[in-house]
């Protein structure tokens, strides 16, 4: 329809929803989320790795970096500064 101008928001959304060729857009939208999920997975894996390392670290190492054992989870999840 050349020159058709929708006059109501329902017309705009109805035509956008029923248009052809939206499957590739949906597929590319889903693919766009994969790097985000990979980043989140790597971040959680790093926090778990650092927490496990510090929980098994000798007391002398924790004293050197100024960290108490009860603050390990907080330090790995939120970072510094820690409440004293």
C-alpha positions in Angstrom: 0.0 0.0 0.0 2.0 3.0 -1.1 1.4 6.1 1.0 -0.3 4.1 3.8 0.2 5.9 7.1 -0.9 4.1 10.3 -2.9 6.2 12.5 -2.9 4.1 15.7 -0.2 2.2 17.5 -2.1 -1.1 17.1 -1.7 -0.8 13.3 2.0 -0.3 13.7 2.5 -3.3 16.0 0.1 -5.6 14.1 2.0 -5.0 10.8 5.4 -5.4 12.5 4.3 -8.6 14.2 2.8 -10.2 11.0 5.5 -9.2 8.6 7.6 -11.9 6.8 11.2 -12.5 7.4 11.2 -12.2 11.2 12.7 -15.6 11.8 16.3 -14.5 10.8 15.8 -11.4 13.1 14.8 -13.7 16.0 17.7 -16.1 15.3 20.3 -13.2 15.1 18.8 -11.8 18.3 19.2 -15.1 20.1 22.8 -15.4 18.8 23.6 -11.9 20.1 23.0 -13.1 23.7 25.6 -15.9 23.5 28.6 -13.7 24.2 26.8 -12.2 27.1 26.1 -15.6 28.6 29.7 -16.6 28.0 31.0 -13.5 29.8 28.7 -14.2 32.8 29.8 -17.8 33.0 33.5 -16.8 32.9 32.9 -14.2 35.6 31.2 -16.7 37.9 33.9 -19.3 37.2 36.6 -16.7 38.1 34.9 -15.8 41.4 34.5 -19.5 42.3 38.2 -20.2 41.4 39.4 -17.2 43.5 37.2 -18.1 46.4 38.4 -21.7 46.4 42.0 -20.6 46.2 41.7 -18.2 49.1 39.8 -20.6 51.3 42.7 -23.0 51.1 45.4 -20.4 51.3 47.7 -20.4 54.3 47.0 -17.9 57.0 50.3 -16.1 56.3 49.2 -15.3 52.8 45.9 -13.9 54.0 47.7 -11.8 56.6 49.9 -10.4 53.9 47.0 -9.2 51.7 45.0 -8.1 54.8 42.1 -10.5 54.4 40.4 -12.4 57.1 38.9 -15.9 56.4 35.3 -14.7 57.2 35.6 -12.0 54.5 36.8 -14.2 51.7 33.3 -14.6 50.1 32.6 -10.9 50.3 36.0 -10.0 48.9 35.7 -12.3 45.9 32.1 -11.2 45.1 32.2 -7.5 45.7 35.9 -6.5 45.9 37.5 -4.0 48.1 37.1 -2.1 50.5 35.9 -4.5 53.1 34.4 -3.4 56.3 36.9 -3.6 59.2 
